[in-house]
Amino acid sequence: MRLVEGFLLIYWRSDVVGIPEEDTWEYGETLASIIQEKGFNHLKLLRAMDVIGLTDQQPITKQTYLSLTHRSRTILMQNYGRTEDDIRALIQTDKDTLMTYRGFIRFLENDLKYSAVATQACSGTQYRKCVKSIAKAMMIRAESFTKLLQDRCPDHVRLSIHPSSGAAKLSVPLIEQPNEEFPKTPWHCTVAMDLDGSYHTVHAREVRQTHNLIHIDGRPQYFRQKSVLWDWNDPSDTGAVFEPQYPKGLLIYPPKDHHAVPFLQSDRVQMLKRLAELFQGPIKVSGFANAAEVNEGIEEVSKFLETSRLSVVDKLDLRR
């Protein structure tokens, strides 16, 4: 099956948890810029106000967006709104609703820990009651949005990054993890990359001691396992950028601020060969004067490892 056209939807729960409308606008604009930068031509960004029909699905300004948010929510709730009784009944009878509700409670207990909700709660019990109340308000908005999609987009397949039974939407993991666990949602985790090239969705506190925070274009992007094989911090050499090529692969090139074409010294080449022994995926070097030679050396290591692996498999087969 080929995806002909899809759209990425942003809908509002920001007001429920106290996120300013301006932040939600910036979030959407950043997603749009990523779509354009990566050349995802078959993916279109829509907001709920677009699906409702307030914008003719045309680009809008920030001022227009801010002027339509309240009206959009009003229309959503008037035409498709669920009540708290509806949500309570769904939590008791529908597996997907219960799963989502529990997920909301789990992350809200952390997200709201330093918010006004926490400071106004007199006890832990009261704080948990507030969290559950907000989770139900989010569920009302989420289920109302589901009814909107079912009404306006009946011929579309809905994909979701949340776990589900598959009855109303198909769950798609954004990050493949070696333990096959369903990944955490992007706004509640960071991505950690290990020396073997595997990815994990984690909380930053879990990896601060074992991984380095990697910045791209001045912005924090992901955590990478600490190792001399790719932590080149010697100020006397040119350094290198190790760019992950998800789901498997690594691209290595000189930093952007290096004007002359640099040369990888023998000790660095040996490190890359050692990295190739551990990294589960193709490694490509680019932009260095001796890149072709280094790539040949890495390819030899990969071929040797593959031959050795096949030899072990053949021996095991013979023993059967």
N, C-alpha and C positions, 0 to 999 in steps of 0.2 A: 504494500500500500504506500502511495506517495502523498505527502502532505502538499496539497495544491496551494492553499492559503489558510493562514490562521491569524488569530488576533489575541493579543495579550491584554487582559482586563485589569484595570485598577478600580477598586470600589472602596467606599469610605467606611472605616470604623474609627478613623483618627479622632473624631470629636468625642467618641465614647471613652477613649483612653487619654484625652487631653493633648493630642498632638495638634499644633497649629496648622491651619489650612495652607499657609505659605510653605511649610515643610512638605506637605503632601504634594503640592504643585512641583516643588523642586525634585522630589523623588520621581515623579512621572517624567519630568523633563530629562533627568539623568538616564532613566531607562530608554527614552527615545533616542538619546545621543549614542548610547551603547548599541542599540539596534542599527543605527545608521553607520557607526564606526565599524562594526563587525560585518556589515553587508548582508544582514538578515532580511533580504528583500521580500520574503514570503510572510513576514511577521509584521503585523500592524498593531499599534498601541491604541487602545480605546479605554475611555473611562465610562463609568455607569451613566453619566449624563449624555454620552454619545449613544449608548444603547437605548436610553429612554427616548431620545429623539430631539434633544434641545440644541444640538450643534450641527446637524447634517453631516456628522462625522468629518468635519473639516477642522484644520488646525485653529486653535484659539489662543488668545493672549492670557496672561496671568490675571489681568483685571476681569476679563470675561469669565474665566474659571472661578474666581472668587465670588463673582456676582451670581453664579449659577449653583453653587454647592448646596445652599440651604433649600432652594427650590427643587433641586434634584432629589434630595433626601425626602422632602415633603411628598413629592409625586411617588417615589418608591414606596414609602410607607402607606400612603393612601390607597394605592392600587395593588400592592403586593405584600403589604405589611402582615407580619405574624404577631400574635399576642404572646405574652409571657406564658399563658396557659397552653397555647399551641406548642411552645418550645418545651415546656415541662413534660407534655405528653410525648413529644418526639424523643426526648432524652430517655424516657422510660421504654419506648417501643422500637426506636430506630437505631441500629448499630452505628451507622455513620454519624448521626447527630451526637450520640453519646461519646464517640471517639473524639469528635471535634471539640465538644464541650470540655472534656477532661484535658485535652491539649491546651485549650484557652486558659483554664485554671492553672495548669502547670507553669506556663510561661508568664502569666500575669503575676503570680506570686513573686517572681523575680523582677519583672519589669517595673512593677509599681512599688517596689520596696522603698525607694527614695522619693516617691511622689507625694503629692498632697493627700492622697488616699491613706498612705501609711502614717503620715504625721497626724492626721485627724482621728485615726483609730486608737482607742484607749487600751486595747489589748490585742493579743494575737488572735483570739477568737473573733473579735470584731473585725479585724483586718481580713481574715479569711471569708467572713460573711460579705464584706465589701467586694472582695475579689470575685466571689461567686455571682454577686449581683451584676458586676460589670461583664463577667463572662456571659451571663444570660442576655444582657443588652447587646453584646457582640453577636450572639447566636441569632437574636431577632433580626439584626441587620443582615447577617449571612444568609439565613433562610429566606428572607425577603428578596435578596439578590438572586438566590437560586430560582425562585418563582419568576422573577423578571427574565432570566435567561431562558427558562423553559417556555415562556410566552413569546419572547422576541426572537429567539434563536433555536427554533425546534429542530432544524435540520443539521445542527452543528454537534460535534462531539466535544464534550467538555473535559479538558485535561486539568489535573490538579497536582500540586506539589505536596499535598497532604495525604496521609494514608486514608484509604477508604475501602469499602467492600466492592466497589465497582458498579453499584446499582445506578447512581446518578452521575457519576464522573469516573474517569479513569486516572488512577494515580500514577505519576511519573516521577521517579527519583531523579533529582538534579545532579547528584553526585553518586557515582558507584563506589561503594565501600567494600573492602575485603571481607568484612564480617556479614555482608549482605543485609545489614540493618537499614531501615528506611532513614534517609538523612533528615537532619533537623532543618527547619525552614531558615532561609538565608538571613532574615532579620533577627534570628535568635541564636546565631552561632557564627563561627568563623571556619575557614577551611584550613586544615593542616596537611602538609605533604611530607611523607616519610622518604628516607633515602632510597627505598626500593621503588619509588614512584607511585605508591598508593596514596589515596586521599581519604580524609576523615572529616566529618563535620563535628566540631567540638566547641566547648566554651573556652575562651582564651585562657582562663585560669588553669585549665587542665594541661596546657602545653607551654606555658611561659618559661618553665625551667629547661625544657628539652628542645624547644624550637625557637628560631629567630623570626621576628616579625619582618616581613619583606614589603618594601615600598615600591610602587611603580608610578612614575611621573609624580613623585612627591606624596602619594596617597597610600596608606596602609592597605595591603591586598590580601595577604594570607600568611600563615606560619609555615616555616620550612625547618625540618629536622636539622639540628646542629651537627656539622661534620666538616672536617678540614678538606674534604673532597670538593666541597663547593662554597665554603666560607672563605673566600680569598680576601683577606683583610690587610695584606701586606701593602703599605703605601708606596713601596718601590716598584710594584708592577702595575700593569694596566687594568687588572681586574676583569671581570666578565659578568654578563647578565645571564642567569639561568632561568629561562622562561618555560614554564610548564606548557605542554601541548596536550590538553585534556582530550580523550581519557588516558592515553598512553603516549608518552614522548617527552623529549626535552630539547629545546633549542638554545644554543649557547652562542653569544655574540658579544662584541665589545660594548662598553657603555657609550651612550649617545654623545657625551661630551668629549670623547677622544677623537681628535681630528686625523692624526696619522694612522695608517693601517698597522695595527700592533702584531706582534709575533708571540705565539705561545711558547714559552720556554719548556725545556724537557721535563722539569719537575711538575709543571702544570699538566703536560700531556700524560704523564704517568698517573696523575690523580684522576684524569678523565677516563683513562683505561680502567683504573680500579673502580671508578663509579659505574662504568659500563658493566662490570661484573655483578653489581648489586641491583642496578636499576632495571626494572621490568618494563622495557619499552625502548623504542629507537632513540638514539642520541645523535643530534646533528650539530656540527660546529660551523659557524658562518661569520664572515667579516674579518677573520684573522688572515695574515699573510700565508700561513701554513695550514689553513683550514682543510684543504684537500688531503694533505698528508695525514693530518690528525684524524680525519674521518675514516681514512683507510685503516688506520691503526685500531680505531674503535670498532670498525666493521669486522676486522680479524678477530678481535676479542669476542664479539657477538657470535660469529660463526663457530669459533672454538667451543663456546659454551653450549650452543645448540647441538653441535656434534656430540659433545660429551653427554648431554641430556638424552639424546636419542640412543646413544650407546648403552646408557644405564637402562632405558626402557626396553631395548632389545634383549638385554641380559635377563631382565625380570620376566619377559615373555617366555624365554627359553626355559626358565625354571618351573613354569606352570605345567 
